[in-house]
Amino acid sequence: MAQSLGHVDDGQQAALEALCRAAETEMTGRLRDGVSPEDCGPAFVLGCAWVALAGLAGGQYGGGTEFTAGSVTIREADCVQDRERSAALRLQGETVLGPYLKDRGFLFRGVEG
């Protein structure tokens, strides 16, 4: 499914498959207690696909402000766009799976008064 959601070159296929497996493992571990991937229906596969594409988008270029290979030059601005795209794709996956995931980053405690 991930390949149909984003532009994936033939050379990226193996990496995408590995990222899909990793996304499945990660998202399964983040499901609320008592919720299985099957309980999420098609949202589970879709959410994992978005997370896998985020990994693919975020891992395309290394550090440095400029990198040249042959006639192609990648500048820091390109890397920033990749990180932003990666973050947006991950957010999309987490939003799709949101109703099924454990709460993260928020804790409400009552204060006796």
Secondary structure, DSSP 4 states (H G I P E B T S, - for coil): -HHHHS---GGGHHHHHHHHHHHHHHHHHHBPTT--GGGGTHHHHHHHHHHHHHHHHHTSS-SSSEEEETTEEEEHHHHHHHHHHHHHHHHHHHHHHGGGBPP-S--------
